[in-house]
Amino acid sequence: MNFSFLPEYLPYFLTGTVSTVAIAFFTVILGVFIGIFIALMRLAKNPLLRFLSSAYVEVIRGTPVLVQIFIIYYGLPIHFPNTVIFGMDLSRFIPGVIALSINSGAYVAEIIRAGIQAIDKGQMEAARSLGLTNAMAMRWIILPQAIRNILPALGNEFVVVIKESSVVMIIGISELMFNTNIVRGATYIPLEPLYVAAAIYFLLTFTLSKVLGVAERRMRSSD
Amino acid sequence: MIETKDLHKKFGKLHVLKGIDLTIDKGEVVVVIGPSGSGKSTFLRCLNLLEHPSHGEIIFEGVNITSRQNDINQQRQKMGMVFQQFNLFPHLTVMKNLTLAPMKLKKLSRENAEAGAMRLLERVGLTDKAQVFPAQLSGGQKQRIAIVRALAMEPDVMLFDEPTSALDPEMVGEVLDVMKKLASDGMTMVVVTHEMGFAREVGTRILFMDEGQVLEDTTPDLLFTDPKTDRAKEFLAKIL
């Protein structure tokens, strides 16, 4: 095993890691917003909204994320500025985050929908029988209970996003996987840089799932 | 107070209610009995539009609540409902279960809502449970809380959907006691139940339903001693 490249090329891995975390962070936030929006559409009374939202979920889940990223990158009519922040070119970074968010949003929507639908029907009926409006019943009765089902599953989705974000390297975003390839090319060492990348990804996801596990236990014990 | 005109309800091909015409007056305690699947729960749930009738009208306090222009939330505040499965809000304390609707809908201050809730808890002997979560209550206690949760909105009528069917036998009594007290205070009540003792003792009127129709509409004494229809005779022979 030859890790002699590490001292010289460590900064590549570090900036790549920062980029990966930034991509995952923005994707998760945007993805949750999209997910809430789509989930509300799926639960709406209007059949058109229901159709559009389930079509969205089916199409996104039924096509490869790689294809989605290419379509967004080449298909978006807006050109974002070539400003570089933390070694990332915004004209690539923004479409990358948008594509990943659109993808993640479909999964988040399913998580939220399942979390809401898992609440016993009687809760909504009891709330409505008191005269609360549908929105009030959602806000005060259904969502506070659904959140307990949703958060743990959402945590898993965050872990998935960190790993999936590696595919945006194909549109030239210099995140962890992209930089790893640079190191492989520059040093003619094909294998060992991949070990380093794998270790970093694992460190990120393992830490995150431990943190989420603690948060989940806290939430349970406050019942 | 409540009038139904030619009420029908279909679930797909299943015709559950086949034309119910009734008038329920203020102060009546109407007990609804009948075999399972006869439509009695569906009828009750139509009264506050938890189920929307497929055909017919419901007039509550002079308002046609089945009309499209009507905002049912207004009338639901005046119609308390108690469910078989209690349906307390598990994430809220007993106190918050009781004060949520009065505070959100009647805009009562927290102090006023809580004072009202304490008076109601006193009536059912559960003042010591005010800060407890529903999971820590017995079935009988849950149902008593569910009753006062509905009463907290000061309704004009109370609808009971098999309120004792999910209870252990030793807890049925405490819930029926609360309902008896309520009836003797003059509350208008519509009660779907299998408790024939309660029907006889408290009911001022009894409806026997079968296959989506009201077959007998009389007083409990008359129904139990002298049922007019064969279906009612059969049913009573099985349960009494």
Interface residues (C-beta under 8 A of the other chain):
Chain A: D120 G122 Q123 E125 A126 A127 R128 S129 L130 G131 L132 T133 M136 W140 I141 P144 Q145 D223
Chain B: N48 L50 N73 Q74 R76 Q77 M79 G80 M81 F83 Q85 N87 L88 F89 P90 H91 L100 A101 K104 L105 F133 A135 A146 R149 A150 M153
